[in-house]
Amino acid sequence: MSIQATTNSQTSQKALDAVAKVSTNLFIDGEWTEAASGARFDVINPATEEVIATVADGGPEDARRAIETAGRVQKQWAKTAPRERSEILRRAFDLIMARQDELALIMTTEMGKPFAEAKGEVAYAAEFFRWFSEEAVRIGGDLTTTGDGKNRILVSKEPVGPCVLVTPWNFPLAMGTRKIGPAIAAGCTMVFKPANLTPLSSLALVDILIEAGLPKGVLNVVTTTKASDVVTPWMESGIARKVSFTGSTGVGVRLLEQAAKNVMRSSMELGGNAPLIVFEDADLDRAVEGAFAAKMRNMGEACTAANRIFVQRPVAADFSARLAKRFGALTVGDGAQAGTDVGPLVEEKALKKVQELVDDAVAKGATVVCGGSRPERNGYFYSPTVLSDVSPDAALMSEEIFGPVAPIVPFDTEEEVIRLANDTPWGLASYLFTQDLDRAFRVGDELEVGMVGLNTGIVSNPAAPFGGIKASGLGREGGRVGLDEFLELKYMAIPRT
């Protein structure tokens, strides 16, 4: 056996050992427990198509116990000192960073992203806990006087109450910390449903929070294959006062309808169809690297991924060739093994969708510059793909690709590309490459999105307000405003005597 093969075998065993340490039951009222029905479901490694764990499959009875616990504990938890909540989050940050390799191996094994990228997500996830540990002790208020001088206006901020948290599979650790962090900082109890494709990272996080000192009943986790059987009882309970959801627009709309019945606070981070615009004056080397980052993060399985790449016609051919060279040099393989640049997609359904979108684009006139098919191997892999001269009628121009496919569309004028970029019901992120500062601000102002990356392909940061407009959602996560999403204002009128 070669040295490389030996190393890869050892890494794969370390990954399985890390997975084996994860508690795989529900976590309710401070205890690990089987689902009331006794049902369990399999977690699949998308690189090997093998079962790596079985996890408790919760249902309505488990959901009711979880939300009742959150409701019972809320008042006591809300009274804890901000410093205490801050220190819990800071200890959790330290524990995550101390276990970065182990958590990255768990993530890689359950959802496929390469180990180096998974380590990056672990650090990103931990940073939400550090950020909100610092914000927890800075929850402020206001004291002013009415215009007539007769009353004082005292404004304070209080926890919104028990929160429903629902996260997706593509960033299984970071999406959890991005919601749990501000909820803890604000003094809210939680019921949490992670994605059934990637529950292990979330369950590993629970163990870390227990060790960090999170009190019993503050966080309750129900894994399930039937999301509506768990989330609907939470939404209809009358106990939950807020829902924070990251996922598809369709599911988000249904949750908003349920939230309206109980007038619940809602944060929705939904779908995206991000445009990436390269003007002819752009630094092409920088634009290629930015497009690579915006497209290939997490194998393209991100709502912020560059879904439509618009390149001004004089540089379109050069840009396409450079991006194809960058994509063509990537190594596709099991993310847990050394030398892998691109891991598998999360499941077979995702793989089939990507192939259908590419086939549709080619049938409508697109040229395959590189890739365009799945490699000959087991697992849900798809080759990094660059398509040039993509028709506006191609399905991938209006649907999230969620795969390693970069469709390039040439454009001529600034007015034209702004119209094309905004021609979508979504408005999450966009990317803009130009060396003209006036153009950068002018176009940035016109783009109908919540976030703009100027000469960069990465916009996500715990210190920044993440979120979109239009069908991409409501509210923001991260930054100073991320904590406000979990707080209510209370105003007290005090006569001046």
C-alpha positions in Angstrom: 0.0 0.0 0.0 1.3 3.5 -0.9 2.0 6.1 1.7 -0.9 8.2 0.3 -3.3 5.2 0.5 -2.2 4.5 4.1 -2.8 8.2 5.0 -6.2 8.2 3.4 -7.2 4.9 5.2 -6.1 6.4 8.5 -8.0 9.6 7.9 -11.2 7.6 7.0 -10.9 5.6 10.2 -10.4 8.8 12.2 -13.6 10.2 10.6 -15.6 7.1 11.5 -14.2 7.2 15.1 -15.3 10.8 15.4 -18.8 10.0 14.1 -19.0 7.1 16.6 -18.6 9.5 19.5 -21.7 11.5 18.6 -24.8 11.0 20.7 -27.6 10.1 18.3 -30.8 10.4 20.4 -33.1 13.4 20.9 -32.0 15.9 23.5 -35.0 17.1 25.6 -35.0 18.7 29.1 -31.3 18.1 29.5 -31.5 14.3 28.7 -30.6 12.2 25.7 -33.6 10.1 24.9 -35.0 7.8 22.3 -37.9 8.9 20.1 -41.3 8.1 21.6 -42.0 5.8 18.7 -38.6 4.1 18.9 -38.0 4.9 15.2 -34.5 5.7 13.8 -33.1 6.8 10.5 -29.9 6.3 8.6 -27.2 8.9 7.9 -25.4 8.3 4.6 -21.9 9.3 3.7 -22.4 10.9 0.2 -18.9 10.0 -0.9 -19.3 6.3 -0.3 -23.1 5.8 -0.2 -22.6 3.9 3.1 -24.5 4.2 6.3 -22.4 5.9 9.0 -24.9 6.3 11.8 -28.6 5.8 12.8 -30.3 8.7 14.6 -33.5 9.0 16.6 -36.5 9.9 14.4 -38.7 12.2 16.4 -42.4 12.8 16.0 -45.3 14.9 17.4 -45.1 13.6 21.0 -41.4 14.4 21.2 -42.0 17.8 19.7 -44.6 18.6 22.4 -42.3 17.6 25.2 -39.5 19.7 23.7 -41.6 22.9 23.4 -43.3 22.5 26.8 -39.8 22.2 28.3 -38.7 25.4 26.5 -41.8 27.2 27.8 -41.3 26.0 31.4 -37.7 27.1 31.5 -38.0 30.4 29.7 -38.7 32.7 32.6 -35.9 31.4 34.8 -33.4 31.4 31.9 -34.3 35.0 30.9 -33.3 36.1 34.4 -29.8 34.8 34.2 -27.1 37.5 34.2 -25.8 38.6 30.7 -22.3 37.8 31.9 -23.3 34.2 32.6 -24.8 33.7 29.2 -21.7 35.4 27.7 -19.3 33.0 29.4 -21.3 29.9 28.4 -20.9 31.1 24.7 -17.2 31.9 25.2 -16.5 28.4 26.7 -18.4 26.8 23.8 -16.3 28.8 21.4 -13.1 27.5 23.0 -14.4 23.9 23.0 -15.3 24.1 19.3 -11.9 25.4 18.4 -10.1 22.8 20.5 -12.1 20.1 18.6 -11.8 21.6 15.2 -10.4 18.6 13.5 -12.9 16.2 15.0 -15.9 18.3 14.1 -14.5 18.8 10.6 -14.2 15.1 10.1 -17.8 14.6 11.3 -19.0 17.2 8.9 -17.0 15.9 6.0 -18.3 12.4 6.5 -22.0 13.3 6.7 -22.2 15.9 4.0 -19.1 15.6 1.8 -17.3 18.9 1.8 -13.5 18.6 1.8 -11.8 18.4 5.2 -9.9 21.8 4.8 -13.2 23.5 3.9 -15.0 21.8 6.8 -12.3 23.1 9.2 -13.0 26.5 7.8 -16.7 26.1 8.5 -15.9 24.9 12.1 -13.9 28.1 12.7 -16.7 30.2 11.1 -19.3 28.5 13.2 -17.3 29.0 16.4 -17.0 32.7 15.6 -20.7 33.2 16.0 -20.5 32.0 19.6 -17.5 34.4 20.2 -19.3 37.3 18.6 -22.6 36.8 20.5 -20.7 36.2 23.7 -19.4 39.7 23.4 -22.8 41.1 22.4 -24.6 39.5 25.3 -23.3 42.0 27.8 -24.0 44.9 25.5 -27.8 44.6 25.3 -28.8 48.2 25.9 -31.9 50.4 26.0 -32.7 54.1 26.0 -33.8 56.9 28.3 -35.2 60.1 26.8 -37.8 62.7 27.6 -41.0 63.4 25.8 -41.3 66.5 23.7 -43.5 68.2 26.2 -41.1 67.5 29.0 -43.7 65.8 31.2 -42.6 62.1 31.0 -39.5 60.1 30.8 -39.4 57.4 28.1 -37.6 54.3 29.4 -37.0 51.6 26.7 -35.6 48.2 27.7 -34.9 45.0 25.7 -36.2 41.6 26.8 -35.9 38.1 25.4 -38.6 37.4 22.8 -39.3 34.0 24.4 -39.1 30.3 23.3 -37.7 30.1 19.7 -38.2 27.5 17.0 -34.9 27.0 15.1 -34.7 25.1 11.8 -31.5 24.7 9.9 -30.4 23.3 6.5 -27.9 20.6 5.6 -25.3 22.6 3.6 -23.6 24.3 6.6 -24.6 22.0 9.4 -22.5 23.5 12.2 -22.5 27.2 11.2 -26.2 27.5 10.6 -26.8 26.1 14.1 -24.4 28.4 15.9 -25.7 31.4 13.9 -29.2 30.8 15.4 -28.3 29.3 18.8 -25.7 32.0 19.6 -28.0 35.0 19.6 -30.8 33.1 21.3 -28.5 32.2 24.2 -27.1 35.7 24.3 -30.6 37.2 24.4 -31.9 34.8 27.1 -34.3 32.7 24.9 -34.9 29.0 25.3 -35.0 26.9 22.1 -36.4 24.0 20.2 -34.1 23.0 17.4 -34.6 20.8 14.3 -31.4 20.2 12.3 -31.6 18.8 8.8 -32.1 15.0 8.6 -29.3 14.7 6.0 -26.7 16.1 8.3 -27.8 15.8 12.0 -24.5 14.7 13.4 -22.7 18.1 13.4 -25.7 19.6 15.3 -25.7 16.7 17.8 -22.0 17.1 18.4 -22.7 20.8 19.1 -25.1 19.8 21.8 -22.5 17.9 23.7 -20.2 21.0 23.5 -22.9 23.3 24.9 -23.6 20.8 27.8 -19.9 20.9 28.6 -19.9 24.7 28.4 -22.5 24.8 31.1 -25.8 25.5 29.3 -28.6 24.9 31.8 -31.0 22.0 31.5 -34.0 22.6 29.2 -32.6 25.8 27.5 -31.8 23.9 24.3 -34.0 21.0 23.1 -33.2 19.1 19.9 -35.5 16.9 17.9 -34.1 15.2 14.8 -36.6 13.8 12.4 -37.3 12.7 8.8 -40.8 14.2 8.9 -40.2 17.9 9.5 -43.8 18.9 9.6 -44.6 16.3 12.3 -42.2 18.2 14.6 -42.2 21.8 13.4 -46.0 22.2 13.0 -46.7 21.3 16.7 -44.1 23.8 17.7 -45.6 26.5 15.5 -49.1 25.8 16.7 -48.2 25.4 20.4 -48.9 28.9 21.5 -45.7 28.6 23.5 -43.1 29.6 20.8 -42.7 33.3 20.2 -40.2 33.3 17.4 -39.2 31.2 14.4 -35.8 31.3 12.7 -35.6 29.3 9.5 -33.0 28.8 6.9 -34.0 26.8 3.8 -36.2 27.0 0.7 -38.6 29.8 -0.1 -41.5 27.4 -0.4 -41.0 26.0 3.1 -40.4 29.5 4.5 -43.7 30.7 3.1 -45.5 27.9 4.8 -43.8 28.7 8.1 -44.8 32.3 7.8 -48.4 31.3 7.3 -48.2 29.3 10.5 -46.4 32.1 12.3 -49.1 34.5 11.4 -51.7 32.5 13.3 -49.9 33.1 16.6 -48.3 36.5 15.5 -44.8 35.1 16.0 -41.6 37.0 15.3 -40.0 35.5 12.2 -36.5 35.4 10.6 -36.3 33.8 7.2 -33.1 33.1 5.3 -34.5 31.6 2.1 -33.4 30.9 -1.5 -31.0 32.8 -3.7 -30.2 33.3 -7.4 -27.0 35.4 -7.0 -25.6 37.3 -10.0 -21.9 37.8 -10.4 -21.0 40.6 -12.7 -17.6 41.1 -14.3 -17.0 44.4 -16.1 -14.4 44.7 -18.8 -12.2 46.9 -16.6 -12.1 44.3 -13.8 -8.8 42.7 -12.7 -9.5 39.4 -14.4 -7.2 37.4 -12.1 -9.1 38.7 -9.1 -12.4 38.2 -10.8 -11.6 34.6 -11.6 -10.6 33.9 -8.0 -13.7 35.7 -6.7 -16.0 33.8 -9.1 -14.3 30.6 -8.0 -14.9 31.3 -4.3 -18.5 32.5 -4.9 -19.3 29.4 -7.0 -17.3 26.6 -5.5 -17.7 27.1 -1.8 -19.4 23.9 -0.5 -19.4 22.5 -4.1 -21.8 25.2 -5.1 -24.3 24.0 -2.5 -24.9 27.5 -0.9 -27.7 30.0 -1.2 -25.0 32.7 -1.7 -23.4 30.8 -4.6 -22.9 32.7 -7.8 -25.8 31.2 -9.8 -25.5 33.5 -12.9 -22.2 34.9 -14.1 -22.5 37.9 -16.3 -19.3 38.9 -18.1 -19.0 42.0 -20.4 -18.5 40.8 -23.9 -14.9 42.1 -24.6 -13.5 39.9 -21.8 -16.1 37.0 -21.8 -14.0 34.5 -23.8 -10.8 35.2 -21.8 -12.7 35.0 -18.5 -14.4 31.7 -19.5 -11.0 30.2 -20.5 -9.4 31.2 -17.2 -12.2 30.0 -15.0 -12.3 26.7 -16.9 -8.6 26.2 -16.3 -9.1 26.9 -12.6 -12.0 24.4 -12.5 -10.2 21.8 -14.6 -7.3 21.7 -12.1 -9.5 20.6 -9.2 -9.3 17.1 -7.8 -12.7 15.4 -7.1 -12.9 12.9 -4.4 -13.8 11.9 -0.8 -13.6 15.0 1.3 -12.0 13.0 4.2 -9.0 12.1 2.0 -5.9 14.1 1.4 -5.6 16.0 -1.9 -9.4 16.4 -2.4 -10.6 19.8 -3.7 -14.2 19.0 -4.5 -16.3 16.6 -2.6 -19.7 14.9 -3.5 -23.1 16.5 -3.6 -25.2 15.7 -0.5 -27.6 13.2 -2.1 -28.5 11.4 -5.3 -31.5 13.7 -5.9 -29.2 16.7 -5.9 -26.9 15.0 -8.4 -29.7 14.3 -10.8 -31.0 17.8 -10.6 -27.6 19.3 -11.5 -27.2 17.0 -14.5 -30.7 17.9 -15.7 -29.9 21.6 -15.5 -26.7 21.2 -17.4 -28.4 19.1 -20.1 -31.1 21.7 -20.5 -28.6 24.5 -20.8 -26.6 22.6 -23.5 -29.8 21.8 -25.4 -30.6 25.5 -25.5 -27.2 26.5 -26.9 -24.7 26.6 -24.1 -21.1 25.3 -24.7 -19.4 23.0 -22.2 -16.0 24.5 -21.6 -15.1 22.0 -19.0 -16.8 19.2 -17.0 -20.5 18.6 -17.9 -20.9 15.1 -16.5 -20.4 13.0 -13.4 -17.1 11.1 -13.0 -17.0 7.3 -13.2 -17.0 6.4 -9.5 -19.3 5.6 -6.6 -20.8 8.5 -4.6 -22.7 11.6 -5.6 -20.0 13.4 -7.4 -20.2 15.9 -10.2 -17.3 17.3 -12.2 -16.7 21.1 -11.8 -18.3 22.6 -14.9 -18.1 25.8 -16.8 -20.7 26.7 -19.5 -20.3 29.6 -21.8 -22.9 31.5 -24.0 -25.7 30.3 -21.7 -29.2 31.3 -23.0 -31.4 33.4 -20.7 -34.1 30.7 -21.3 -32.0 28.0 -19.7 -33.6 26.6 -16.5 -30.4 27.1 -14.5 -30.8 30.9 -15.0 -34.0 30.9 -12.9 -33.4 27.9 -10.5 -30.8 27.4 -7.8 -28.2 25.1 -9.2 -26.7 23.9 -5.9 -23.8 22.3 -7.6 -20.3 23.0 -9.1 -21.6 24.5 -12.3 -20.7 28.0 -13.5 -23.0 29.4 -16.3 -21.5 32.4 -18.1 -23.6 34.9 -20.0 -22.1 37.7 -22.0 -23.5 41.3 -21.7 -22.9 44.6 -23.4 -24.0 47.5 -21.3 -24.4 48.4 -17.6 -28.1 49.0 -18.0 -28.5 45.6 -19.6 -26.7 43.7 -16.8 -28.6 45.5 -14.0 -31.8 44.4 -15.7 -30.7 40.8 -16.1 -29.3 40.6 -12.5 -32.6 41.9 -11.0 -34.8 39.7 -13.2 -35.4 37.2 -10.4 -37.8 36.9 -7.5 -34.8 36.4 -5.1 -32.5 39.0 -3.7 -30.0 37.5 -1.3 -26.4 38.2 -2.5 -24.6 39.5 -5.5 -21.0 40.0 -6.6 -19.5 42.9 -8.6 -16.0 43.1 -10.2 -14.8 46.5 -11.5 -12.0 48.9 -10.8 -14.2 51.9 -11.4 -15.3 53.1 -7.9 -18.1 55.3 -9.3 -19.5 52.3 -11.2 -19.2 50.1 -8.2 -21.4 52.3 -6.1 -23.8 53.1 -9.0 -24.4 49.4 -9.8 -24.3 48.3 -6.2 -27.1 50.8 -5.4 -29.2 49.4 -8.3 -28.8 45.7 -7.4 -31.9 44.4 -5.6 -30.2 42.3 -2.9 -29.4 42.3 0.7 -25.6 41.8 0.3 -23.1 42.9 -2.3 -19.5 41.6 -2.6 -17.3 44.2 -4.3 -14.3 42.5 -5.9 -14.7 39.6 -3.5 -16.5 36.2 -3.7 -17.2 35.9 0.0 -19.7 38.0 1.9 -20.5 35.9 4.9 -19.0 37.1 8.3 -20.4 36.8 11.8 -19.9 40.5 12.3 -22.0 41.4 9.3 -25.8 41.3 8.9 -26.6 38.3 6.7 -29.9 38.2 4.8 -31.8 39.2 1.7 -34.9 40.9 0.3 -37.8 39.9 -1.9 -38.3 36.1 -1.8 -34.9 35.6 -0.2 -36.3 36.3 3.3 -36.9 38.5 6.2 -34.6 39.8 9.0 -30.9 39.4 9.4 -28.5 37.0 11.1 -25.1 38.0 12.5 -23.8 41.5 13.3 -25.2 43.7 15.9 -28.7 43.4 14.5 -28.6 39.6 14.7 -29.2 39.9 18.4 -32.1 42.3 18.1 -34.0 39.6 16.2 -34.3 37.7 19.5 -35.2 40.7 21.6 -38.5 42.6 22.2 -38.7 46.3 23.1 -40.6 47.4 26.2 -41.4 51.1 26.8 -42.2 52.5 30.2 -43.7 56.0 30.6 -42.5 57.7 33.8 -44.0 61.0 34.9 -41.5 63.7 35.8 -42.3 65.0 39.3 
